[in-house]
């Protein structure tokens, strides 16, 4: 992964960002699809480390795992109310 992609990941996934795991790659003990968690950090290799709501902590590898950022319902609703 190049430096620009790692910089982008760090900007898009700051600590506290909520994510949902859609599918893990080849992990021998994967976290279940649909599990949600909070980003702790993105390291200099581009791994997104998370504390998941099921009590597990694991790094998401963006090139091998499928996941997405959770957009909070309250934020979307607040934006609609201000329009």
C-alpha positions in Angstrom: 0.0 0.0 0.0 1.4 3.4 -0.9 1.9 6.4 1.4 -1.0 8.4 -0.2 -3.5 5.5 0.5 -2.3 5.2 4.1 -2.6 8.9 4.6 -6.2 8.8 3.2 -7.1 5.8 5.5 -5.8 7.8 8.5 -7.9 10.8 7.5 -11.1 8.7 6.7 -10.8 6.5 9.8 -9.7 8.5 12.8 -10.0 7.0 16.3 -13.6 6.6 17.3 -14.9 6.0 13.8 -17.6 3.3 13.8 -17.2 0.5 11.2 -19.0 -2.7 10.3 -17.1 -5.7 9.1 -18.7 -7.3 6.0 -16.3 -10.1 5.5 -12.8 -11.1 6.7 -10.2 -12.5 4.3 -8.1 -15.5 5.3 -8.1 -15.0 9.1 -8.0 -18.4 10.9 -10.4 -17.0 13.6 -12.5 -14.4 11.8 -14.9 -11.9 13.3 -18.5 -12.6 12.2 -19.8 -10.6 9.3 -22.0 -7.7 10.5 -20.0 -7.1 13.7 -19.6 -3.4 14.5 -16.7 -1.7 16.2 -14.7 1.4 16.8 -11.4 2.4 15.2 -8.5 2.6 17.6 -5.8 3.6 15.1 -4.5 3.2 11.6 -0.9 2.1 11.5 1.8 3.0 9.0 1.1 -0.2 7.0 -2.6 0.8 6.6 -4.1 -1.7 9.0 -7.2 -0.3 10.7 -7.2 -1.5 14.3 -10.6 -1.8 16.0 -12.2 -2.7 19.2 -15.3 -4.7 18.2 -18.6 -4.7 20.1 -18.3 -8.4 20.7 -15.2 -7.8 22.9 -12.6 -8.7 20.3 -9.9 -6.5 19.0 -8.4 -7.0 15.6 -6.9 -5.2 12.7 -8.8 -4.8 9.4 -6.6 -5.1 6.3 -8.3 -2.9 3.7 -6.8 -4.9 0.9 -8.1 -8.3 2.1 -11.1 -7.6 4.3 -14.5 -6.0 3.4 -15.9 -3.4 5.7 -17.6 0.0 5.7 -17.9 3.1 7.8 -21.2 3.4 9.7 -22.9 6.8 9.2 -24.8 7.6 12.4 -28.5 7.8 12.0 -28.6 10.9 14.3 -26.1 12.8 12.2 -28.1 12.1 9.0 -31.3 13.1 10.8 -29.7 16.3 12.2 -28.6 17.3 8.7 -32.1 16.8 7.3 -33.6 18.9 10.2 -31.3 21.8 9.5 -32.3 22.1 5.8 
